[in-house]
Amino acid sequence: MSTLAVVMTPDRADDVCSPQTRELLNQRFDVSWAGSDLSPEVVAELAAGSDVLLTSWGTPHLDKALWADGNGPKVVAHAAGSVKKLVDPAILGQGVAVFSAGTRIAWSVGEYCLASMLTLARRLPQFDQALRAGGWKQPQLRGGELAGQQVGILGASSTARALITLLKPFGCDVVVYDPYLTSERAQQLGVRVVELEEALQSRFVSIHVPDVPETRGLVTRNLIEQLPDGAIVVNSSRGPAVDQPALLEHCLDGRLFAALDVYDPEPPKFGPDVLAASNLLLTPHIAGDTVEGHLALAGYVVEDVIRWLEDGVRGPGFVDPAVWAIAA
């Protein structure tokens, strides 16, 4: 039986391991559970006797020294998103398989993006604000529909693909800007590949790029000025991808609408004008944070690990070394 160490605190384990996942772990592995102490010494001790490390938020960086003797864990399964701060890419070249639950979190993010689009399109925050102030019907306000509209997506990441799936019943014309998206893959997704400028001519724009040098400042002030009046911008990826001051200016003058879950910097410090703007939907980096989503994370990567150990199958959570440089 393979050995597995759960390298996360008990509180985090309760957050990401469902009862069904705990049962699966006990059936398939000889399991060691970490306590609240995740010091380097404790992590090294857990790693030394394990084939698999199950990690999550709060797990410290796994130094490549854990694999220095050539006998380190064969698999790292991360019940969270990005693994870039968790592992050194050098271990990928040593045959260590790394899995991430990022593609499961992507579904939660996709739902957030869809909900934000619908909420802002129907002007719900503005109606809500008016009613709370003692008003009723607002003749000057009339919401719009998502159905049949052009949706511009920046980046064909896993969160973007989740949103594309959720948009299918709405019959939208989905256009995607991503230099790495092939025409064949775009056809499989049912989208059109376009240049950045064309994607930003859409009524709805959703940003799904990783935080890499090429994407910082991707959506410039000039591009924001060219967005059509009434456009809705959703950013659930990374704050530095957008010229935040420029976007806020165009929202405060009433020309644009935006749902922002990420900022530059985080947490943001906004003035009363931004905080009072009903055409801004502001959330604290929680797009991927749901009850059901979190409880599914450990099980999601553990199932991948079992398939990998038994049949060498790369499941959806497999972190491909070939795309490490452009991954989130």
NUKOL-445558 format. One record per residue (C-alpha): residue number from 1; residue in three letters; x negated, y, z negated. Coordinates in Angstrom, 3 decimals. Each point is the difference from the previous one (the first is absolute). Layout:
NUKOL-445558
SITE koldren gukol xx yy zz
SITE NUM ALA X Y Z
...
END
This chain:
NUKOL-445558
SITE koldren gukol xx yy zz
SITE 1 MET 0.000 0.000 0.000
SITE 2 SER -1.316 3.450 0.928
SITE 3 THR -0.695 2.495 -2.762
SITE 4 LEU 1.532 3.478 -0.005
SITE 5 ALA -0.649 2.971 -2.287
SITE 6 VAL 2.624 2.724 -0.405
SITE 7 VAL -2.237 3.069 -0.329
SITE 8 MET 2.578 2.512 -1.159
SITE 9 THR 1.416 1.088 -3.336
SITE 10 PRO 3.032 -1.811 -1.436
SITE 11 ASP 2.171 3.080 0.657
SITE 12 ARG -1.025 0.087 3.652
SITE 13 ALA 0.575 -3.738 0.306
SITE 14 ASP 3.550 0.506 -1.280
SITE 15 ASP 0.422 2.706 2.657
SITE 16 VAL -1.147 -1.989 3.049
SITE 17 CYS 0.534 -3.668 -0.918
SITE 18 SER 3.573 -1.264 0.092
SITE 19 PRO 0.957 -3.051 -2.085
SITE 20 GLN 0.072 -2.023 3.211
SITE 21 THR -3.548 1.090 0.828
SITE 22 ARG -1.247 -0.970 -3.460
SITE 23 GLU 1.541 -3.435 0.497
SITE 24 LEU -1.666 -0.326 3.409
SITE 25 LEU -3.372 0.999 -1.438
SITE 26 ASN 0.231 -2.585 -2.749
SITE 27 GLN 0.999 -2.692 2.480
SITE 28 ARG -2.759 0.629 2.523
SITE 29 PHE -2.931 1.335 -2.027
SITE 30 ASP -1.893 -0.317 -3.233
SITE 31 VAL 0.767 3.576 -1.134
SITE 32 SER -1.912 2.342 -2.308
SITE 33 TRP 1.780 3.193 -1.058
SITE 34 ALA -1.975 3.093 -0.936
SITE 35 GLY 0.837 1.988 -3.098
SITE 36 SER -0.031 3.767 -0.347
SITE 37 ASP -3.815 0.087 0.185
SITE 38 LEU -1.146 0.251 3.620
SITE 39 SER -3.585 0.962 -0.729
SITE 40 PRO -2.690 -1.019 2.536
SITE 41 GLU -1.110 -2.794 -2.295
SITE 42 VAL 3.518 -1.459 -0.275
SITE 43 VAL 0.585 0.278 3.752
SITE 44 ALA -3.329 -1.694 0.726
SITE 45 GLU 0.877 -2.842 -2.367
SITE 46 LEU 3.408 -0.503 1.644
SITE 47 ALA -1.526 0.107 3.480
SITE 48 ALA -2.760 -2.464 -0.811
SITE 49 GLY 2.423 -2.839 -0.583
SITE 50 SER 2.609 0.739 2.667
SITE 51 ASP 0.699 -0.851 3.608
SITE 52 VAL 2.569 2.802 0.285
SITE 53 LEU 0.283 3.436 -1.614
SITE 54 LEU 3.505 1.474 -0.199
SITE 55 THR -0.265 3.766 -0.430
SITE 56 SER 2.214 3.082 0.017
SITE 57 TRP 0.021 3.664 -0.983
SITE 58 GLY -2.298 0.532 -2.962
SITE 59 THR -2.408 -2.758 0.961
SITE 60 PRO -3.499 1.511 -0.021
SITE 61 HIS -2.210 -0.014 3.078
SITE 62 LEU -1.263 -3.507 0.725
SITE 63 ASP -3.703 0.537 0.491
SITE 64 LYS -1.727 -2.069 2.661
SITE 65 ALA -2.290 -1.225 -2.777
SITE 66 LEU 2.800 -2.399 -0.965
SITE 67 TRP -0.909 -1.900 3.184
SITE 68 ALA -3.783 0.438 -0.247
SITE 69 ASP -0.701 -3.665 -0.784
SITE 70 GLY 2.120 -1.215 2.895
SITE 71 ASN 2.502 -1.682 -2.310
SITE 72 GLY 2.518 2.779 -0.533
SITE 73 PRO 3.763 -0.325 0.542
SITE 74 LYS 1.046 -1.119 3.473
SITE 75 VAL 3.073 2.249 0.071
SITE 76 VAL 1.096 3.402 -1.316
SITE 77 ALA 3.778 0.485 0.033
SITE 78 HIS 1.030 3.580 -0.733
SITE 79 ALA 3.578 0.416 -1.241
SITE 80 ALA -0.071 3.669 0.994
SITE 81 GLY -0.885 2.050 3.080
SITE 82 SER -3.390 1.105 1.290
SITE 83 VAL -3.022 -2.122 -0.918
SITE 84 LYS -2.593 2.569 1.086
SITE 85 LYS -0.738 1.127 -3.556
SITE 86 LEU 0.317 -3.516 -1.392
SITE 87 VAL -2.613 -1.969 1.940
SITE 88 ASP -3.248 0.690 1.784
SITE 89 PRO 0.376 -0.833 3.720
SITE 90 ALA -3.279 -1.909 -0.252
SITE 91 ILE 1.851 -2.936 -1.558
SITE 92 LEU 2.104 -0.395 3.147
SITE 93 GLY -3.155 -0.915 1.856
SITE 94 GLN -0.662 -2.721 -2.564
SITE 95 GLY 3.163 -1.877 0.898
SITE 96 VAL 2.171 1.317 -2.834
SITE 97 ALA 3.647 0.223 1.080
SITE 98 VAL 1.804 3.110 -1.228
SITE 99 PHE 3.773 0.400 -0.039
SITE 100 SER 2.074 3.089 -0.751
SITE 101 ALA 3.694 0.489 -0.732
SITE 102 GLY -0.071 3.226 1.983
SITE 103 THR 2.250 -1.456 2.669
SITE 104 ARG 2.622 -0.790 -2.671
SITE 105 ILE -0.259 3.521 -1.416
SITE 106 ALA 0.459 1.233 3.560
SITE 107 TRP 3.628 -1.099 -0.026
SITE 108 SER 0.696 2.117 -3.083
SITE 109 VAL -1.685 2.961 1.698
SITE 110 GLY 2.019 -0.572 3.161
SITE 111 GLU 3.230 0.154 -1.993
SITE 112 TYR -1.177 3.243 -1.623
SITE 113 CYS -0.699 1.558 3.397
SITE 114 LEU 3.372 -1.042 1.408
SITE 115 ALA 1.810 1.283 -3.096
SITE 116 SER -1.856 3.320 0.220
SITE 117 MET 0.883 0.466 3.666
SITE 118 LEU 3.684 -0.663 -0.607
SITE 119 THR 0.096 2.146 -3.145
SITE 120 LEU -1.532 3.032 1.699
SITE 121 ALA 1.857 -0.472 3.284
SITE 122 ARG 3.328 0.138 -1.805
SITE 123 ARG -1.216 3.011 -2.049
SITE 124 LEU 0.914 -1.830 -3.205
SITE 125 PRO -2.380 1.926 -2.301
SITE 126 GLN 1.474 3.290 1.220
SITE 127 PHE 3.585 -1.135 -0.494
SITE 128 ASP -0.951 -1.361 -3.407
SITE 129 GLN -1.617 3.289 -1.007
SITE 130 ALA 2.995 2.033 1.197
SITE 131 LEU 2.492 -2.186 -1.862
SITE 132 ARG -1.999 0.176 -3.225
SITE 133 ALA 0.061 3.798 0.310
SITE 134 GLY 3.810 -0.001 0.095
SITE 135 GLY 0.505 -0.090 3.763
SITE 136 TRP 1.977 -2.373 2.161
SITE 137 LYS 0.061 -0.207 3.800
SITE 138 GLN -2.934 1.706 1.701
SITE 139 PRO 1.159 1.199 3.445
SITE 140 GLN -3.538 0.953 1.006
SITE 141 LEU -1.250 -3.524 -0.659
SITE 142 ARG 0.628 -3.054 2.107
SITE 143 GLY -2.166 -3.068 -0.147
SITE 144 GLY -1.279 -1.968 2.950
SITE 145 GLU -0.459 -3.672 0.826
SITE 146 LEU -3.031 -2.204 0.378
SITE 147 ALA 1.644 -2.283 2.560
SITE 148 GLY -1.358 0.426 3.515
SITE 149 GLN -2.616 2.586 -0.972
SITE 150 GLN -3.667 -0.019 0.925
SITE 151 VAL -2.162 -1.011 -2.960
SITE 152 GLY -3.712 0.733 0.169
SITE 153 ILE -2.235 -2.265 -2.074
SITE 154 LEU -3.639 0.776 -0.647
SITE 155 GLY -1.960 -3.190 -0.603
SITE 156 ALA 1.141 -3.568 0.663
SITE 157 SER -0.792 -1.244 -3.498
SITE 158 SER 1.981 -2.624 -1.898
SITE 159 THR 2.196 2.741 -1.517
SITE 160 ALA 0.697 1.345 3.485
SITE 161 ARG 0.949 -3.461 1.223
SITE 162 ALA 2.406 -0.401 -2.915
SITE 163 LEU 1.653 3.301 0.885
SITE 164 ILE 0.191 -0.984 3.672
SITE 165 THR 1.880 -3.157 -1.009
SITE 166 LEU 2.397 1.982 -2.192
SITE 167 LEU 0.667 2.482 2.817
SITE 168 LYS 1.110 -2.647 2.508
SITE 169 PRO 3.752 0.155 -0.852
SITE 170 PHE -0.057 3.770 0.593
SITE 171 GLY -1.023 -0.303 3.650
SITE 172 CYS -2.720 2.616 -0.354
SITE 173 ASP -2.608 0.791 2.632
SITE 174 VAL -3.070 -0.814 -2.069
SITE 175 VAL -3.292 1.435 1.242
SITE 176 VAL -3.305 -0.789 -1.675
SITE 177 TYR -3.346 1.747 -0.037
SITE 178 ASP -2.806 -2.377 -0.913
SITE 179 PRO -3.263 -0.259 1.978
SITE 180 TYR -0.292 -3.663 -0.992
SITE 181 LEU 3.502 -1.085 1.052
SITE 182 THR -0.084 -1.995 3.226
SITE 183 SER 2.777 0.211 2.558
SITE 184 GLU 0.651 -3.716 -0.475
SITE 185 ARG 0.458 0.392 -3.749
SITE 186 ALA 2.156 3.090 0.535
SITE 187 GLN 2.251 -1.994 2.289
SITE 188 GLN 0.339 -2.687 -2.664
SITE 189 LEU 0.998 2.671 -2.519
SITE 190 GLY 2.453 1.590 2.427
SITE 191 VAL -1.680 3.421 -0.064
SITE 192 ARG -1.720 2.347 2.425
SITE 193 VAL -3.644 1.077 -0.403
SITE 194 VAL -0.435 3.764 0.344
SITE 195 GLU -2.551 2.691 -0.733
SITE 196 LEU 0.078 1.835 -3.327
SITE 197 GLU 1.581 3.128 1.455
SITE 198 GLU 2.909 -1.940 1.486
SITE 199 ALA 0.633 -1.916 -3.207
SITE 200 LEU 0.288 3.334 -1.802
SITE 201 GLN 2.685 1.192 2.389
SITE 202 SER 2.414 -2.414 -1.657
SITE 203 ARG 2.997 0.929 -2.126
SITE 204 PHE -1.319 -2.383 -2.674
SITE 205 VAL -3.707 -0.506 -0.770
SITE 206 SER -1.385 -2.588 -2.433
SITE 207 ILE -3.696 -0.178 -0.906
SITE 208 HIS -1.651 -3.382 -0.661
SITE 209 VAL -3.748 0.491 0.398
SITE 210 PRO -2.821 -1.171 -2.293
SITE 211 ASP -2.273 2.445 -1.771
SITE 212 VAL -3.059 -0.123 2.241
SITE 213 PRO -2.069 2.883 1.425
SITE 214 GLU 1.831 -0.152 3.330
SITE 215 THR 3.417 0.573 -1.590
SITE 216 ARG -0.824 2.821 -2.405
SITE 217 GLY 1.639 3.138 1.316
SITE 218 LEU 1.616 -1.992 2.818
SITE 219 VAL 3.210 2.057 -0.081
SITE 220 THR -1.389 3.507 0.385
SITE 221 ARG 1.673 3.374 -0.481
SITE 222 ASN 0.198 0.381 3.771
SITE 223 LEU 1.820 -3.332 0.364
SITE 224 ILE 2.364 0.872 -2.852
SITE 225 GLU 0.869 3.260 1.732
SITE 226 GLN 0.982 -2.014 3.088
SITE 227 LEU 2.402 -2.310 -1.844
SITE 228 PRO 3.574 0.563 1.199
SITE 229 ASP 2.255 2.100 -2.204
SITE 230 GLY 1.819 -2.151 -2.521
SITE 231 ALA -2.525 -2.842 0.247
SITE 232 ILE -0.325 -2.328 -2.990
SITE 233 VAL -3.516 -1.016 -1.082
SITE 234 VAL -0.568 -2.928 -2.364
SITE 235 ASN -3.448 -0.599 -1.470
SITE 236 SER -0.383 -3.145 -2.092
SITE 237 SER -3.594 -0.784 0.991
SITE 238 ARG -2.716 2.451 -1.038
SITE 239 GLY 0.175 3.698 -0.840
SITE 240 PRO -3.185 1.058 1.844
SITE 241 ALA 1.483 -1.149 3.322
SITE 242 VAL 2.130 3.154 0.128
SITE 243 ASP -0.706 3.732 -0.278
SITE 244 GLN 2.156 0.190 -3.128
SITE 245 PRO 0.098 3.811 -0.364
SITE 246 ALA 1.112 0.402 3.620
SITE 247 LEU 2.725 -2.616 -0.345
SITE 248 LEU 1.300 1.583 -3.193
SITE 249 GLU 0.068 3.448 1.617
SITE 250 HIS 2.230 -1.252 2.817
SITE 251 CYS 2.248 -1.763 -2.493
SITE 252 LEU 0.319 3.061 -2.224
SITE 253 ASP 1.103 2.140 2.943
SITE 254 GLY 2.694 -2.600 0.706
SITE 255 ARG -1.319 -1.176 3.368
SITE 256 LEU -1.053 -3.521 -1.032
SITE 257 PHE 0.994 -2.682 -2.503
SITE 258 ALA -2.466 -2.295 -1.741
SITE 259 ALA -0.108 -2.965 -2.355
SITE 260 LEU -3.375 -0.143 -1.715
SITE 261 ASP -1.124 -2.889 -2.178
SITE 262 VAL -3.737 0.730 0.301
SITE 263 TYR -1.918 3.223 -0.414
SITE 264 ASP -3.370 1.681 0.217
SITE 265 PRO -0.951 0.129 -2.839
SITE 266 GLU 1.935 -2.367 -2.235
SITE 267 PRO 1.861 0.793 -2.107
SITE 268 PRO 0.974 3.236 1.771
SITE 269 LYS 0.520 3.352 -1.667
SITE 270 PHE 2.841 1.788 1.757
SITE 271 GLY 1.497 3.401 -0.633
SITE 272 PRO 3.696 0.568 -0.786
SITE 273 ASP 0.828 0.716 3.660
SITE 274 VAL -1.100 -3.487 1.079
SITE 275 LEU 1.621 -1.678 -2.981
SITE 276 ALA 3.334 1.703 0.720
SITE 277 ALA 0.067 -0.724 3.757
SITE 278 SER 2.892 -2.337 0.794
SITE 279 ASN -1.454 -0.915 3.396
SITE 280 LEU -2.974 -1.602 -1.745
SITE 281 LEU 0.304 -3.482 -1.506
SITE 282 LEU -2.922 -0.401 -2.423
SITE 283 THR -0.905 -3.300 -1.678
SITE 284 PRO -3.078 -1.011 -2.072
SITE 285 HIS -1.736 -2.592 2.234
SITE 286 ILE 2.627 -2.669 -0.651
SITE 287 ALA 1.006 -1.017 3.543
SITE 288 GLY -1.251 -3.547 -0.548
SITE 289 ASP 1.164 -0.261 -3.601
SITE 290 THR 3.142 -2.102 -0.477
SITE 291 VAL 1.059 -2.539 -2.624
SITE 292 GLU 0.482 -2.801 2.508
SITE 293 GLY -3.077 0.934 1.987
SITE 294 HIS -2.360 -0.051 -2.981
SITE 295 LEU 1.251 -3.332 -1.336
SITE 296 ALA -0.573 -1.540 3.427
SITE 297 LEU -3.636 1.078 0.382
SITE 298 ALA -1.867 -2.814 -1.743
SITE 299 GLY 2.183 -2.663 1.595
SITE 300 TYR -0.539 1.569 3.413
SITE 301 VAL -3.788 -0.334 -0.112
SITE 302 VAL -0.019 -3.304 -1.888
SITE 303 GLU 2.047 -1.653 2.746
SITE 304 ASP -2.570 1.258 2.514
SITE 305 VAL -2.815 -1.381 -2.144
SITE 306 ILE 1.607 -3.446 -0.199
SITE 307 ARG 0.392 -0.154 3.790
SITE 308 TRP -3.598 1.123 0.409
SITE 309 LEU -1.409 -2.581 -2.398
SITE 310 GLU 2.096 -2.836 1.408
SITE 311 ASP -0.012 0.720 3.740
SITE 312 GLY -2.289 2.979 0.661
SITE 313 VAL 2.981 2.068 1.142
SITE 314 ARG -0.358 3.781 -0.020
SITE 315 GLY 3.260 1.253 -1.475
SITE 316 PRO 1.375 3.541 0.340
SITE 317 GLY -2.022 1.224 -2.974
SITE 318 PHE -3.375 -1.069 1.398
SITE 319 VAL -2.484 2.873 0.116
SITE 320 ASP -1.734 -0.261 3.369
SITE 321 PRO -3.667 1.050 -0.263
SITE 322 ALA 0.169 1.184 3.626
SITE 323 VAL 2.368 2.849 -0.884
SITE 324 TRP -1.472 0.961 -3.369
SITE 325 ALA -1.216 3.386 1.268
SITE 326 ILE 3.451 1.175 1.069
SITE 327 ALA 2.053 -1.670 -2.725
SITE 328 ALA 1.794 2.016 -2.654
END
